[in-house]
Amino acid sequence: MNRLFILFATAMMAIGVNAQTLIAEKDFTGGFEGDCPYDFNFSPAIGGSVSSDPEGVAITIGSKDLTFWAAMLTLFPEDSFSLNPKGNYKVVVTAKFPTNGMLGITIDELYGMTMMSYSSAYVTTTGDFQEVEIDVSALGNDFESNGCEMKFHCGEFQGTTILKKVQIYEMEVGEENIDGLTYYIDKTNKTAAVKKSYQINKIVEIPATIIYKGEEYTVTKILNRVFSGWNGLTSVIIPDGVTFIGYGAFNSCYNLQEITIPATVTVISQEAIAYCDRLNRVTILAETPPLMYENAFSNYNAILKVPDASMDIYKTTEPWSRFSEFELLSKQKCATPKISVENGKMNFSCDTEGVEYHYEIFTSLKGDGNGIKLPETLKITVYASKEGWYDSAIETGEIPLSAIADANGDGVVDAADIVRIANIIMGQ
């Protein structure tokens, strides 16, 4: 069995030039003898077992379950390898999967710091052995790691997964701080991942690219807990190119009201946008719903705005179907109306056709017991509405009363006009 257990805890085998270093590896070919040597945890609701197979370790799952701890195999025990808390890592899994699904990896620190670093990737099975790469980044702790274990999350793959090999690489990375965000720089792939946030504004628009040492890097990931707990954050726009939103990335941003997720996002992790109590609108640009854990959101009372052609898909795909209200991306906002006076009449106009106007007139009327003294100006607010559109912004203006002296439009300024103006002011 020893020849089947290959572990390079301190190996420094560089692959490529300044690219990646293999720090740990296991080859499961041939399976194992006797009892299973790996710690296997699974939810009783799904059932599961681990057995030896000539091609590797066979992990059988009874039913598909998206819950995070549904089924998990500890592949590397504590003290197997060490991590740099500021490092960036890649786990390469060679396996044969029974279905498409989400493969998750957790690397735990020795002292019980579970969820120290979690990441995942969506697997489209080929029916044969295939390599799946998962980036594990931004450990987010300042202490030195003296030993780690790695857990393999397989609860979504109903049937038997045959695990053949797992390799862990440390990637050469840089780090850059720009406009309140810290990025990990992947020099090999020319990509950047948002690692940390500070000095956050109310509205954050993550850039599509950044410049690091004179070279351009595409922002592709938002890592674990980057914005977690930022109560001042109200709105987030994520750019095209981002493919992954990490564990708890926007967790507990209590004042976050809206977030826009681009079509390039394929994975939304555990509690990524959970406990955002004031979230009222989520705009998703992907026509095919991204893979998302069922607890990625906790507030499903928000409006989900989706591409026009994909409304039925989102309404029937878990957990997206849990949102209470859906809107089409084509829904637009009415243009702000204009207030004008022409030929003694007050008029409203709007660049959006077919709108309905909603106005209020504010003023103070004074009387001395013998009548009502009219003001010199009228303050007016108006907004436009239209079915299937968002209400416009409110327009405010002041109109001299003299400009609408002929209030009833009969061509003569007389007592009837005074009565008409007074009724307008009082909302009659």
N, C-alpha and C positions, 0 to 999 in steps of 0.2 A: 504493500500500500504506500510505502514511503516514496517510491519512485513516481507515484501518481500525485503526490502532494508537493508542488513546487512553489516555494514562497521566497521571493527576493525582497526582504524587508528593507535592505539598505543598498540594493543594487543601483548602480549609477550608469546604466547603459543608455547613452544618448542616441536618439534616432533622429536623423537629419541634423542640420547645422543650427545650433541654438534654438531648438524647437521644443523637445519634450524629453523627459527622463523617466524610464520605467522604475517605479519604486516598489511595486508588489505585483505578484502574478500567481495564479493557481490554474492548473490544468486538471480537469475532472474526467478526462478520457479514461474509460475502463471502470468508472463508477467507484464503489467502495466495498469493503468487506465487513461483514458483521452488522452491528447496529449503526444507524445513521450518525455520523460524527458531527453533524451540523445542527445547530439549534433552530428549530422550525416552529414558528408561531402562526396560528391562523384562527379566524373567527369560526366558532362552532356552526354558525349559520351557513357557511359555504362548504365546510368539509375540506380535507386536504391530506396529502401524504407525500413522503419522500422515499424514493427507492433507488437502488443501484441499477445502472443500465450500461451495457458495453460501450455506448457512445458518450456517457457522462452521468450526471445526476438527474434523475427524473423527478420533477415536481408536479404532482397532480392536484388540480383544484376542482372541487365538485360543482360550484356554481359561480358565475361572475358577480363580483361585488366591488364597487368603486370606493368603498370606505378605505381610509388610509392604511389601517392596520389589518386589513383583511387576511393577507398571507405574506409571511416574511421569513426569509432564510438568512441566518447569519453566516456569511461565507468566510470572513476574516475575523478571528477573535481579537480581543483586546491585546495590546502590545505587539500586534502584527507589523505595524508600520507607524511612522510618525508623519505629521503634517506641519507645514508652515502656516500659521494662522492667516497670513497675508497671501498665501499661495493660491494658485488656480490649478484645478486638476481635471483629468479626463479619465473616465472609466469606460473600458471597451469590453463589452459582453458578447461572447460568441455562443449562440444558442439556437435551438429549433423551437419555434413558438407555434402553439396550436391555433391561435386566432390573432387578429389585430388587437392592439391594446396599449395601455400605458405601462411602461416599465420604469419603476422608481428605484433610486439608490439613496440610502442614508449612510453617512459616515459619522460615527459617534466618537466623541472624545473619551478618554479613559475614565474620567471622574464622573461618569453618569450624566454628562451633558448631552442628553438625547436631542435629536433634531439639530445637532450642531451644524450640519450642512445637508440639505436635501435637494435633489434635482431629479428630473425625469425626462423621458423621451417617448414619443409615440412610435409604436412598432407596426409596420405594415408587413405581415409575414410573407415570406417567399415559399413556405412549405419545406424549406431545407435549412441547414445551418446558415446563419448570417451574423454579421457583426453589427452591433448597435453601440454608438458612441453617446455618452452622457457627460456633459460638462458639470463639474461640481465646483462651484466658485464661492468666493466671499464668505469665508467661515465666520467672520464677524467677531472674533474673540481675540484679545490681546495677549492671553497667556500662551505659554509654550506647550505644545502637545507632546506628551511622553509616550503615546501609544493610542492606536485607534482600532475600531472594528468597522466592518462594512456590512450593511444589510441590503438584501435583494428583495424588492417588493414585487410580488407576482400574482396578487389577488385578482387581477382583472382578466387573467388568461385562463378561461375555463377549458379544462382538458389537461394534457400533459406537456409541460415544457421540459426540454432536455438541455441542461446547462453543460457546456463543454469547456469554456475558458473564461476567466476574468482577469483583466490587466488594469493596473492603476498607473497613470502617468502624471508627473508634475510638469506643467507647461511653463515655458518661459513667458513671463508677463511683465508689463510695465504698469504704472499707475499715474493718473492725471486728474487734477482738480480743475473743473471749469464751471463757472456760474453756479456754484452751490452744489454741484454733483461731483462725486468721485467715481472714476471709471477704472475698471481693469482693462488692460490692453493686451489683446492676443496678437503678438507680433507675427505669428505664423500665418494666421488666417486673415489678418488685417481687419479684425473686428474688435469692438469694445462692448463691455457690459457695465451697466450702472450698478455700482457697488454700495454707495452710501450717499445720503443727502444731508445737507445742512443749509441754514439760512434760506429756507424754502419760502417762496412767494405764495400768495393765495392761488394763483394760476400757474401751473407748470407745463411747459411744452418741451418735452424731451427732444433734443436734436436728432436728426437722422444720421448725421456724421459728426465726428470731432477731428481736430487736428492734434496729433501727438508727434512732437519733434519733427515738425515740417511735413508729416505724412498724414493722409486721410484714412480714418478708420470708420467702418459702418457700425452703428449701434444696433446690436442684435438681441440683447437680453436685459431684463430688469431682474436683478438677483434677489435673494431672500431678504425680507424685512427692510428693504431700502427706505421706504417712506413710512414705515410702521409707526403709528402714534403721533403723526404730525397733524395736530388739530387745526392749524391754520390753513391747511390745504383744502381748497374748494373745488378745483377743476384740474383735470389732467388730460393732456393730449399725447398719445404715444405714436411715434412716427412709423411709417412704412419701413420694413426691414427688421423690426423687432419680431422675434419668433417665440420668445419664452417669457412668461411672467412668473416669477419665483414665489416660493412659499412665503405667505404673509407680506407680500411686497407693499400693499397698501392697507394692511390690517390696522383697524382701530383709528383710521383717519375720520374722526367723528363728524367733521364738517365738510367732508367731501360730498359734493352734490352731483357732479357729472364726470364721466370718464369716457374717452374715445379710444377704442381698440382697433388697430388696423387689420387689414385682410391677411397680413403676413403672419400674425400670431397663430401658432398651432397648439400650444399648451398653456393652460392657466392652472396653476398649482393650488395646493391646499391653502385655504384661507387667504388667497391672494388679495381679495377685495372684501373681506369679511369684517363685520362689526363697524361698518360705515353707516351709521344710523340715519344720516340725512341724505343719503344717496337717492336721487330722484330720477336720473336718466343715465342709461348705459347705451352708448352708440357702438355697434359692432359692424365692421365693414366687410367681413368675410361672408361670401355666399354659402360656403360649407361651414357649419358650426365648428369652432375649434374644440378640441378635446378639453374638458374642464371637469375638475373634481366637484362632487356634489356640494361640498362646503366651501367652494371658492368664494361664493357670495353667502352672506347670511341675511341680507335685506333683499328679498325678491319682490318687494312692493314697488321697486323702481320701474320706470318705463324702459322697455328694451326696444331700441330703434334699430331696425334690421334692413338689409337690402330688399328691394321690392320683390324680386323673384324668389326670395328665401323665406317669406313669412310663414308658410305652412311647415317648412322644415324645422324652423326654430320652435314653432308651437308644439311639435311632436317629438322633439329630441331632448332627452334628459341630459343635464338638469336645466337647460335653457327654457324648457316648457314651464318651469315653475314661476317665471316672471308673471306678475299680475296683469300687465298691460303691454301691448305691442304697438309699435308705430312703424311706418315705412320711412325709409331714408329720403324719399322724394318729398316728404312733408316739409314745407318751407314756412318762413315767417313772413307775415304781411308787412308790406312797406309802411313806414311811418307816415301817417296822413298829414296833409298841410291844411292850414286855416287861412282863408282869404275873405275879403269883403269886396263885392262888386255890385254896383248899382244899388247901394244901400242894403244889400243882403249878405249875410254871413254864409260861406260855403265851405264844404270839406271836399278834398280830393285825395286820391291815393294812386300810386303807380301799380298797385295790385288791383286787378279788375274784380268786380262783383263782391266787394266787401260791404260789411255793415258797420256803421259808425256808432260809437258809444261815447257820449260827451257829457260833461258836467260844466256848469257855469257857477262861478264863485264870486260873490260880492257882498257888500253890506248895505242893507236898505235902512234908511232913517225916516222916521215919521214924527210929526209934531201934533198929531191928533186931527189935523185938518187934511192930511194926505201923505203920500209917500214921496220922499225926495230920492230921485234916481241918481246912481253914481255916474262919474265921468267915464269910467272904463269898466269893461267886463273881463274877468279872467276866465279862460276857457281851457279845459283839458279834453283831449279826444284820443281814442285809439280805434284801430280797425280790426275786425274779426272776419273770418271766412271758414266755412266748414272744411275740415281736412287740413287747415293751416294753423300755424301758431299765431296767437294775437300779436299785433304790432307793438312797438314801443309807444309810450304815451307822449303825445305832443302837447306843449303848453304855450298859450299865447294870450295877449291882451288886445282887446278891440275897443277903440273909442266908441262910446255910445252914439256919438254924432254920426258915425259912419253907417249905422244901421237905423237911422231915424225913422225911415219908412218901413217899420218892422212887419206890417201886414201886407206890404207890396201892392197897395192900391193906388200908388202914385201921388198920394197926398199925405203930408205929415200932420197928424191931428191927434185928438185924445185917444182914438182907437189904437194908435201906434204905442202910446204910453201904456195902455192896458196890456197890449200884446207883449211888450218888453218886460213888463212886470211879471206876467205869467211865465215867460221863458226863464227868467231868473229864478222863479219859485218852482221850476220844473213842471209846469202845467202845459 
